[in-house]
Amino acid sequence: MKAPTSARPAYVALAWTVAMCAVWAATAAAMWAFDAVGVVDGLSYAVLLLFMAVIGVLIARHEPGQPVGWLFSLCPALVTTSIGIGSYAQWAGEYAHKPGSAFGLWVALWAWAVGLIGFILLLPLLFPDGRPPGRRWWWLLRADLAAIAALTVIVMIQPLTLTDKGRHVSNPVGVSGADSAWLVAPLVVTIVFLILAGIASAVVRYRRSTGIERLQMREVVWAVLMTVVGFVVISVLWGREFLYNLDYALIPVAVGLAMLRYRLYQVDVIIRRTVTYGVLVAALAAIYLAGIVLIGTTVRDVSGQSSALAVTLSTLAVAAAFQPLRRRIQRVVDRRFNRAAYDARSAVEVFGSRLRDQVDLEALSQELLEVVAGTVQPTHASLWLRDREVLS
């Protein structure tokens, strides 16, 4: 299969994920099949899947052929397909008596398996460069793909039937005996073994990595390990869906932090800009609303009536605060997530202040080379000064 050469498939996957979340919410509202706890669980899961889809788009914008980007795009698209189409199948079969409920039930059975299990199996093996850590690990990639295919087929033919209000909706391709423990148990054990092998491959890659790649992998490896531990602890103590969603979010959050802090997939500029302007918009909105409330209250107490003065002054305050706030927020974001650029900017500012007082040409040349080495970090740097006779 030819790798994508543009980010369009990732955008399509993101749009499809949003659409399936909307179908999920609409059918749940139509059936009134939720409560306060269910709303929190559903919203947290939807936010998690949308966040993963956004990460897929960010990766695809710079590296369209990166398999890790495919995983982050396809997993939420397939999982939400299973949930959205499954919700429609339940609504169509149990409440509205509409056609398509059997087909929807069939899609809901297997779509999640391809997306979720595929993500769990392949991400530890392929992160971050999209390839196994060595030739000896290619067998694991083939075994993962075979396990995903086997799981998909077995789930597709599960003899499942939904019954409610006297109406039965069955899997149209269900096969009797496909849910036998003799068939399902060996596959489950195999998948658990492959998951552990994938984690082992990530640990091996981390131990072999150096420099920036080691930093990129460090947080993700820890997130994978903490996710496994968290899953076991939550299952033993209190298996709430919301807690599971928080646990699952550790991996995409770790990938996002690696992208932001260590320039993984070269998308740090987009993320930093998004964070900067998101915080800026929130701060300006707070200033505007606070100005309207405070100034409006003062004017109302003095004159006894509201005035457009509050809106005018608040607008002027927002306009005056835009550039200072933007620069301040940008510095904070760079200091936290782009330390190299922040240190480089600080070094240049210090050099500029000392340049005005420096008269020794040799000392100035040495300081200039030190600043270049500390900011640009070239493999070699030298300074050439033209002869005075040439200049004259």
ZICORTA-V620830 format. One record per residue. RES is the residue in three letters. OMEGA is omega in degrees with one decimal (none if undefined). Layout:
res = [RES;RES]
omega = [OMEGA;OMEGA]
//
This chain:
res = [MET;LYS;ALA;PRO;THR;SER;ALA;ARG;PRO;ALA;TYR;VAL;ALA;LEU;ALA;TRP;THR;VAL;ALA;MET;CYS;ALA;VAL;TRP;ALA;ALA;THR;ALA;ALA;ALA;MET;TRP;ALA;PHE;ASP;ALA;VAL;GLY;VAL;VAL;ASP;GLY;LEU;SER;TYR;ALA;VAL;LEU;LEU;LEU;PHE;MET;ALA;VAL;ILE;GLY;VAL;LEU;ILE;ALA;ARG;HIS;GLU;PRO;GLY;GLN;PRO;VAL;GLY;TRP;LEU;PHE;SER;LEU;CYS;PRO;ALA;LEU;VAL;THR;THR;SER;ILE;GLY;ILE;GLY;SER;TYR;ALA;GLN;TRP;ALA;GLY;GLU;TYR;ALA;HIS;LYS;PRO;GLY;SER;ALA;PHE;GLY;LEU;TRP;VAL;ALA;LEU;TRP;ALA;TRP;ALA;VAL;GLY;LEU;ILE;GLY;PHE;ILE;LEU;LEU;LEU;PRO;LEU;LEU;PHE;PRO;ASP;GLY;ARG;PRO;PRO;GLY;ARG;ARG;TRP;TRP;TRP;LEU;LEU;ARG;ALA;ASP;LEU;ALA;ALA;ILE;ALA;ALA;LEU;THR;VAL;ILE;VAL;MET;ILE;GLN;PRO;LEU;THR;LEU;THR;ASP;LYS;GLY;ARG;HIS;VAL;SER;ASN;PRO;VAL;GLY;VAL;SER;GLY;ALA;ASP;SER;ALA;TRP;LEU;VAL;ALA;PRO;LEU;VAL;VAL;THR;ILE;VAL;PHE;LEU;ILE;LEU;ALA;GLY;ILE;ALA;SER;ALA;VAL;VAL;ARG;TYR;ARG;ARG;SER;THR;GLY;ILE;GLU;ARG;LEU;GLN;MET;ARG;GLU;VAL;VAL;TRP;ALA;VAL;LEU;MET;THR;VAL;VAL;GLY;PHE;VAL;VAL;ILE;SER;VAL;LEU;TRP;GLY;ARG;GLU;PHE;LEU;TYR;ASN;LEU;ASP;TYR;ALA;LEU;ILE;PRO;VAL;ALA;VAL;GLY;LEU;ALA;MET;LEU;ARG;TYR;ARG;LEU;TYR;GLN;VAL;ASP;VAL;ILE;ILE;ARG;ARG;THR;VAL;THR;TYR;GLY;VAL;LEU;VAL;ALA;ALA;LEU;ALA;ALA;ILE;TYR;LEU;ALA;GLY;ILE;VAL;LEU;ILE;GLY;THR;THR;VAL;ARG;ASP;VAL;SER;GLY;GLN;SER;SER;ALA;LEU;ALA;VAL;THR;LEU;SER;THR;LEU;ALA;VAL;ALA;ALA;ALA;PHE;GLN;PRO;LEU;ARG;ARG;ARG;ILE;GLN;ARG;VAL;VAL;ASP;ARG;ARG;PHE;ASN;ARG;ALA;ALA;TYR;ASP;ALA;ARG;SER;ALA;VAL;GLU;VAL;PHE;GLY;SER;ARG;LEU;ARG;ASP;GLN;VAL;ASP;LEU;GLU;ALA;LEU;SER;GLN;GLU;LEU;LEU;GLU;VAL;VAL;ALA;GLY;THR;VAL;GLN;PRO;THR;HIS;ALA;SER;LEU;TRP;LEU;ARG;ASP;ARG;GLU;VAL;LEU;SER]
omega = [-178.6;-179.1;177.7;178.5;177.5;-179.6;-176.0;177.5;179.0;176.7;176.8;179.0;178.2;178.7;178.7;177.5;177.9;-179.2;-179.8;174.4;177.8;177.0;178.0;-179.5;-177.5;-179.8;176.6;178.1;-179.9;179.5;-174.1;-173.8;179.1;172.4;-176.7;179.4;178.8;178.0;178.7;179.2;-178.6;-179.9;179.9;179.0;178.3;178.3;178.6;-178.1;177.9;177.5;177.1;179.0;177.9;176.3;176.9;178.3;-179.3;178.1;-177.2;179.1;-178.0;179.8;-175.8;-178.2;-177.7;179.9;177.9;175.0;175.8;-178.8;-178.5;176.9;-174.2;-178.1;179.1;179.0;-178.5;179.7;177.7;173.2;178.2;-178.1;-177.1;179.3;177.1;176.8;177.1;-180.0;178.8;178.9;-177.3;-176.3;-171.8;-173.8;-173.1;-178.2;179.1;177.5;177.0;-177.2;-179.8;177.8;178.0;177.5;179.7;178.7;-178.9;-177.4;-169.2;-174.3;-179.6;-177.4;179.4;-176.4;-172.4;-179.1;176.6;178.5;-177.6;-177.8;-168.3;-175.1;179.7;-177.9;-171.1;-177.1;3.0;-170.9;177.6;179.7;173.9;-175.1;178.8;-179.0;-177.2;-178.2;179.3;177.0;-179.5;176.4;178.8;178.7;177.6;-179.7;177.8;179.2;177.8;179.1;179.8;178.9;-179.8;-179.1;-178.4;180.0;179.4;-173.1;177.1;-179.0;-175.9;178.6;174.1;-178.5;177.0;176.8;175.8;-178.0;-178.5;175.2;-174.8;174.5;-175.1;179.3;179.9;-179.1;179.4;179.7;-179.8;178.2;179.5;179.0;179.4;178.6;-173.7;-174.1;178.8;179.1;178.6;178.8;178.8;-179.4;177.0;177.9;-179.1;176.6;178.4;177.4;176.6;176.3;177.7;178.9;177.4;177.9;177.8;179.1;179.5;-179.7;179.9;-173.3;177.1;172.6;-173.8;179.4;178.4;177.2;179.1;-175.5;-171.4;-177.1;-177.6;178.1;177.6;179.1;178.7;179.9;179.6;177.0;178.1;179.3;179.5;178.5;-179.6;-177.8;-179.6;-179.8;-178.2;-173.6;-173.5;-173.8;177.3;-177.8;-178.9;179.2;175.4;-179.8;176.1;179.0;179.5;-176.9;-177.2;-176.3;178.5;176.8;178.3;176.7;177.7;177.8;176.8;176.3;-175.5;-172.2;-172.2;173.0;177.0;-177.8;174.1;179.6;-177.0;-178.8;-179.5;-177.3;179.6;179.1;178.3;178.7;-177.8;-175.8;173.7;177.3;-179.9;179.2;179.1;-179.8;179.1;177.2;177.9;177.9;-178.1;-178.4;178.6;177.9;178.9;-177.4;-175.3;-179.2;178.6;177.8;179.4;179.7;-179.4;178.9;-177.6;-173.9;-179.3;178.4;-180.0;-176.6;175.7;180.0;-179.7;179.4;-178.5;-179.2;178.2;177.8;177.5;178.5;178.0;179.3;-179.4;-176.0;-172.4;-176.1;177.5;178.7;-179.1;179.3;-179.3;179.9;178.9;178.7;179.2;179.9;178.8;179.6;-178.1;-170.6;179.0;-171.7;-177.8;179.3;179.3;178.9;178.8;179.5;178.8;179.4;178.6;179.0;177.7;179.2;178.5;178.7;179.5;-178.5;-178.0;-176.1;-175.6;-179.9;-180.0;-175.3;179.9;177.7;178.3;178.0;179.7;179.0;178.7;178.5;178.2;178.2;178.4;179.9;-178.1;-177.2;-179.3;-179.4;177.2;175.6;177.9;179.3;177.0;-176.7;178.5;178.3;-180.0;179.6;-179.6;-179.2;176.4;-178.9;-179.9;none]
//
